[in-house]
Amino acid sequence: MAGTDPSITLYRLQACPFCERVVRRLDELDIEYRSRFVEPEHSKRNVVKRISGKRTVPAIVDHETGVTMSESANIVEYLQGTYGQESPDTQARAEAQ
């Protein structure tokens, strides 16, 4: 993805263990992403509410697949299924390079 914007945007809080779980999986899968740190006060997280319908973090937007989701367990499962070793999408991308 050299020279392009990362396809995933991660909305997160500083020192949030659920957010860090997603960051670890992104790093393990060597996925480039953009972090957007949001307001610590729940009621002020309007940017997250606009993209996911909730004010909870972590939340991701995968611009490549059009998927938007929240909840760390769901995100980790999605990342593994979409970008993990066994993923058909990952194999197709590797073959295209």
N, C-alpha and C positions, 0 to 999 in steps of 0.2 A: 504493500500500500504506500510505498514511498512517494512523497509528493502529493498525496491526497489526504483529505480529512478522514479520521477514523470513522468507521461505519457505526460504531456504538457510542452512545452518550450515556454515561452513568451519573445519575443524580444521587448525591450522598451527603452525609454529615461527617464532619471531622470526628475521629475516634469512635465511630459507630461500629460495634462488632458485627452486625448484620451486613453493613456495607463492606467491611473488610473481608468478609467471607466471599463476597462477589468479586472484589478486587483480587483476592488470591486465585480464584478460578480463572479470571481473565488473564492473569499473569501466567498461570500454569499452562493455559492453552495458547499462550503467546498471541493474544488478541490485542490489537491496538484499540484504544478507547480514549474518549475525552471525559474527564471528570468535571462535573458541575457541582460545586458545593452550595448547599441550600441553607436557608434560614434555620437556625436551631429551634425557633419557636414554631410549633406545629401549625398554628393558625395563620402564619405568614408564608407558608410554603405554596404560594399560588402557582408558581411555575411548575411544580410537580403535579398539582391538581389539574392544571391545563393539559398536561401530556398524558397522565395516567388515570385521571378521574379520582385520585386519592391524594392525600397529603403525606403518605408514608414513604419512607426511604428504606432501602435502596429502591430505585426504579431505573429501568433502562429503556432506551429507544434504539432499536437496531434498524438503521436506515437502509441496510442492504435487503432485509427481509420484510420490513414494514411492521415488525412486532414491537409492541410497547407492553411492558409488564412491571409489576412490583412484587414484593415478597422475595427475600433472599433465596429460600429453598427452591422456589419456582424458577428464579433467574438462573441459579446454578444448574439446575436440571436442563433448562432450555439451552444454556451455553454448551453443556456437555453433548447434548443431543444434536445440536446444530453445528458446532465447531470442533467437537471431540474427534479422536482418532477414528472411531467407527462410523462417523457421520458420512453419508453419501455426498453431502454438499462439500465437505472438506476434501474428500477424495477427488471430486470433479474439479475443484479449484486447484488442487495440487497437480492434476494431470494437465490442466490448461496452462500452467506456468512452464 
